[in-house]
Amino acid sequence: MFSVRSAWLLGAYLLSAVVWAQDTQVTAHGVVDDTTRRVMAVVVESRDYFDEDPERYFRQVQEILDPVIDFRGFARSVMGPYASSERYRSLDEPGRALLRDQLDRFTEVMRLGLVRTYSKGLLAYGDSRVEVAPAADEEPSGGRATVRQLVYDNQPEPYELIYQMGRGKEGDWQLRNIIIEGVNLGEIYRNQFEASARKNDGNLDAVIASWTAVEVKA
């Protein structure tokens, strides 16, 4: 499990790496930079009402994240070989239907659990200074980009977050993965999923049910 600091860093990543970006000409760096200001404004505003109405804050955060975070792609990556194209093709139709349902359920577990847990942790850091490192002279012309962000808190050195962004079906930039001070979040969760799958003899329903208990309530 992550430390409190890592939990907040993940929250910063989730919250600051997203914007309602339908303009395909917006760069990945622009998405991160614009959304940082947008979300931090929500965090500051929530101080006036969070104790009385925390669900209002979570709803606002969720509304920002849902359109552009690739939760399904992230969940599928975490499931690794258990949700690969090769495995899907090897199954009969009932098996494929079951796998689609499992992926849907796991996506929802990741979506609700991560947003609720880490957006709450972000409340204590509304006054932190967050900067996006300057982009290279040219934005990558392909479907992937990397964005570096620095978070200045009360430590001598800033925390570093590396965002791995990709183009969605509509051409807008979507969040795909994050590296927090050298720790690859996608790999951490993929290893956790695979370990749980082995423990449960490949029973993905049991893995998903267990993940719900751990992640949502963390």
C-alpha positions as CSV (number, residue, x, y, z in Angstrom):
1,M,0.0,0.0,0.0
2,F,1.1,3.6,-0.6
3,S,2.1,6.0,2.1
4,V,0.0,9.0,2.9
5,R,2.3,11.2,0.8
6,S,2.0,8.8,-2.1
7,A,-1.7,8.7,-1.7
8,W,-1.9,12.4,-2.0
9,L,0.5,12.5,-5.0
10,L,-1.8,10.0,-6.8
11,G,-4.7,12.3,-5.9
12,A,-2.8,15.2,-7.4
13,Y,-2.2,13.2,-10.5
14,L,-5.8,12.2,-11.0
15,L,-7.2,15.6,-10.3
16,S,-4.7,17.8,-12.1
17,A,-4.2,15.7,-15.2
18,V,-7.7,16.1,-16.5
19,V,-9.7,18.7,-18.4
20,W,-12.8,18.8,-20.5
21,A,-10.9,18.8,-23.7
22,Q,-12.8,18.3,-26.9
23,D,-10.5,20.5,-29.0
24,T,-8.0,18.1,-30.6
25,Q,-5.6,21.0,-31.2
26,V,-5.0,21.4,-27.4
27,T,-1.7,20.0,-26.4
28,A,-1.2,17.4,-23.7
29,H,0.8,20.0,-21.7
30,G,-2.0,22.5,-22.1
31,V,-4.5,20.0,-20.8
32,V,-2.5,19.4,-17.7
33,D,-1.7,23.0,-17.1
34,D,-5.3,24.3,-17.6
35,T,-6.8,21.5,-15.5
36,T,-4.4,22.1,-12.6
37,R,-5.9,25.6,-12.1
38,R,-9.4,24.4,-12.6
39,V,-9.3,21.6,-10.1
40,M,-7.3,23.5,-7.5
41,A,-10.1,26.1,-7.6
42,V,-12.6,23.4,-6.7
43,V,-10.4,22.2,-3.8
44,V,-10.1,25.7,-2.4
45,E,-13.9,26.3,-2.7
46,S,-14.7,23.0,-1.0
47,R,-13.2,24.2,2.3
48,D,-16.4,26.2,2.9
49,Y,-18.7,23.2,2.6
50,F,-16.8,19.9,2.7
51,D,-17.6,19.1,6.4
52,E,-21.3,19.5,5.8
53,D,-21.6,18.2,2.3
54,P,-18.6,16.0,1.2
55,E,-20.6,14.4,-1.5
56,R,-20.8,17.7,-3.3
57,Y,-17.1,17.8,-3.6
58,F,-16.8,14.2,-4.7
59,R,-19.4,14.9,-7.4
60,Q,-17.6,17.9,-8.7
61,V,-14.3,16.0,-8.9
62,Q,-16.0,13.0,-10.6
63,E,-17.6,15.3,-13.2
64,I,-14.2,16.6,-14.2
65,L,-12.6,13.2,-14.3
66,D,-15.2,11.1,-16.1
67,P,-15.2,12.5,-19.6
68,V,-11.5,12.3,-20.2
69,I,-9.8,9.9,-17.9
70,D,-9.4,6.5,-19.6
71,F,-10.6,4.5,-16.7
72,R,-11.6,1.5,-18.8
73,G,-8.2,1.5,-20.5
74,F,-6.5,1.8,-17.1
75,A,-8.6,-1.0,-15.6
76,R,-7.8,-3.3,-18.6
77,S,-4.1,-2.6,-18.3
78,V,-4.2,-3.4,-14.6
79,M,-6.0,-6.7,-15.4
80,G,-3.1,-7.5,-17.7
81,P,-3.2,-10.9,-19.4
82,Y,-6.6,-11.7,-17.8
83,A,-8.2,-9.0,-20.1
84,S,-5.9,-9.2,-23.1
85,S,-7.1,-9.5,-26.7
86,E,-5.5,-12.9,-26.9
87,R,-7.4,-14.2,-23.9
88,Y,-10.6,-12.7,-25.2
89,R,-10.3,-14.4,-28.6
90,S,-9.6,-17.7,-26.9
91,L,-12.9,-17.7,-25.1
92,D,-16.3,-18.9,-26.3
93,E,-19.1,-16.4,-26.5
94,P,-20.3,-17.0,-22.9
95,G,-16.8,-16.6,-21.7
96,R,-16.4,-13.4,-23.6
97,A,-19.6,-12.0,-22.2
98,L,-18.4,-12.8,-18.7
99,L,-15.0,-11.1,-19.3
100,R,-16.7,-8.0,-20.7
101,D,-18.9,-7.8,-17.6
102,Q,-15.9,-8.3,-15.3
103,L,-14.0,-5.5,-17.1
104,D,-17.1,-3.2,-16.7
105,R,-17.3,-4.0,-13.0
106,F,-13.6,-3.5,-12.4
107,T,-13.6,-0.3,-14.3
108,E,-16.3,1.0,-12.0
109,V,-14.4,-0.1,-8.9
110,M,-11.3,1.7,-10.0
111,R,-13.3,4.8,-11.0
112,L,-15.2,5.3,-7.8
113,G,-12.5,4.1,-5.4
114,L,-9.6,6.1,-6.8
115,V,-11.5,9.3,-7.2
116,R,-13.1,9.2,-3.7
117,T,-10.0,8.1,-1.8
118,Y,-7.4,10.4,-3.3
119,S,-9.5,13.5,-4.0
120,K,-10.2,13.6,-0.3
121,G,-6.5,13.4,0.4
122,L,-6.0,16.4,-1.8
123,L,-8.0,18.7,0.5
124,A,-5.0,19.2,2.8
125,Y,-2.8,20.5,-0.1
126,G,-4.9,23.3,-1.6
127,D,-2.2,25.8,-1.0
128,S,0.6,23.9,-2.7
129,R,2.3,25.3,-5.8
130,V,2.0,23.1,-8.8
131,E,4.0,23.7,-12.0
132,V,4.0,21.9,-15.3
133,A,7.5,21.7,-16.8
134,P,7.8,23.4,-20.2
135,A,6.9,21.3,-23.2
136,A,9.4,20.4,-25.8
137,D,9.5,22.6,-28.9
138,E,7.2,20.3,-30.7
139,E,4.3,18.3,-29.3
140,P,4.5,14.6,-30.4
141,S,2.5,14.1,-33.6
142,G,1.5,10.6,-32.6
143,G,-1.1,9.4,-30.1
144,R,1.1,9.6,-27.0
145,A,2.8,12.3,-24.9
146,T,4.6,12.6,-21.6
147,V,4.0,15.6,-19.3
148,R,6.2,16.4,-16.3
149,Q,4.8,18.2,-13.3
150,L,6.4,19.5,-10.0
151,V,4.5,19.8,-6.7
152,Y,6.0,22.2,-4.2
153,D,5.0,21.5,-0.6
154,N,6.9,21.9,2.6
155,Q,9.8,19.7,1.4
156,P,13.2,20.9,0.3
157,E,12.6,19.4,-3.2
158,P,9.4,19.2,-5.2
159,Y,7.6,16.0,-5.9
160,E,7.8,14.9,-9.5
161,L,4.9,13.4,-11.4
162,I,5.1,12.0,-14.9
163,Y,1.9,11.8,-16.8
164,Q,1.5,9.4,-19.7
165,M,-1.2,10.7,-22.0
166,G,-2.8,9.3,-25.1
167,R,-5.3,10.3,-27.7
168,G,-8.9,9.1,-27.2
169,K,-11.2,8.0,-29.9
170,E,-12.3,11.5,-30.5
171,G,-8.7,12.8,-30.7
172,D,-8.7,14.4,-27.3
173,W,-5.9,13.8,-24.8
174,Q,-6.7,11.3,-22.1
175,L,-4.8,10.2,-19.0
176,R,-3.4,6.6,-19.3
177,N,-0.9,6.2,-16.5
178,I,1.3,8.0,-14.0
179,I,4.8,7.7,-12.6
180,I,5.1,9.1,-9.1
181,E,8.8,9.8,-8.2
182,G,9.9,6.8,-10.2
183,V,7.1,4.5,-9.1
184,N,4.9,3.4,-12.0
185,L,1.3,3.3,-10.7
186,G,0.1,1.1,-13.5
187,E,2.7,-1.6,-12.8
188,I,2.0,-1.4,-9.0
189,Y,-1.7,-2.1,-9.5
190,R,-1.1,-4.7,-12.2
191,N,1.2,-6.7,-9.9
192,Q,-1.4,-6.4,-7.2
193,F,-4.1,-7.7,-9.5
194,E,-2.0,-10.6,-10.7
195,A,-1.1,-11.6,-7.1
196,S,-4.7,-11.6,-6.1
197,A,-5.7,-13.6,-9.2
198,R,-3.1,-16.3,-8.3
199,K,-4.3,-16.3,-4.7
200,N,-7.9,-16.8,-5.9
201,D,-7.0,-19.5,-8.5
202,G,-7.9,-17.2,-11.4
203,N,-11.4,-16.4,-10.0
204,L,-11.7,-12.8,-11.3
205,D,-15.0,-12.3,-9.6
206,A,-13.3,-12.9,-6.3
207,V,-10.5,-10.5,-7.2
208,I,-12.8,-7.7,-8.1
209,A,-14.9,-8.2,-5.0
210,S,-11.8,-8.1,-2.8
211,W,-10.5,-5.1,-4.7
212,T,-13.7,-3.2,-3.9
213,A,-13.3,-3.8,-0.2
214,V,-9.7,-2.6,-0.2
215,E,-9.7,0.3,-2.6
216,V,-13.0,2.0,-2.0
217,K,-12.7,1.9,1.8
218,A,-9.0,2.8,1.9
